[in-house]
Amino acid sequence: MLESKKAKKWLDELREKHPTLYFLGDLFLNIVVIVFLVYTVRTYLISPFQVFGPSMCNTLNEIHDKCQDSFGEYLIVNKAIYYPFFGDRRYRTPERGDIIVFRPPHNAQDFYIKRIIALPGEKVKLQNGKVYIYNKEHQSGWELPEEYLSKENKNQTFPMNAQRVMTFEVPEGRYFVMGDNRRKSTDSRTCFRGPGDRECNDDINHFLPIERIEGKASVVLWPFNKIRILSNPAYSG
């Protein structure tokens, strides 16, 4: 208590004798606190994100009934939901249907946004434009009901690379993701590489490590007439 009184007295004297110095010190301290809070919130809790490109149309980036080929909708990304605050313990792990923001395996600079299709340990098969999931509950295969796909993308999920890979076995700790605009999405089918990039040289590159996932897209904030919460699809089967 005595030390606290001395500190208060010293600050009062500084404010009276050197008001400019006191003002600058107070301003600096406030800036440090604000920067710390902003850094903490953006690193561990939530962060803004602007969608780029057509890969998630019509779910995202469909503005004025037109799929945007460049920057479009602004989102809030929930980073806390997956963040390993206590070692490997997370509030929850990514689930099928989550729309996620991540850094692709081959690129530490850019951010991608896609939907989780298959979970660790599952097998994915692309057949006749549809997606089939094989796991413990569906050992004979289950056609994934994707009601979120537009009519242009319904039954249009085909391999996108030269190898024409049809079946993918997802390793532990990794996920298989695709954009909702299946005909214009660079995703797990192509090792997250575009048409001009080299082909997949390792099967593991088809899958997204959990460590690369930044967070879950939760809310669309702009344009104002399209503000909405991004809820997960209710898969049946």
PEBELKA-V574077 format. One record per helix or strand of 3 or more residues. SS is the DSSP state (helix for helix, strand for strand). FROM is the first residue (numbers start at 1). LEN is the number of residues. If there is no record, write none. Layout:
ss->SS from->FROM len->LEN
ss->SS from->FROM len->LEN
This chain:
ss->helix from->2 len->16
ss->helix from->19 len->27
ss->strand from->46 len->7
ss->strand from->71 len->8
ss->strand from->99 len->4
ss->strand from->112 len->7
ss->strand from->123 len->5
ss->strand from->130 len->5
ss->strand from->167 len->3
ss->strand from->174 len->5
ss->helix from->182 len->3
ss->helix from->188 len->3
ss->helix from->203 len->4
ss->helix from->210 len->3
ss->strand from->213 len->10
ss->helix from->224 len->3
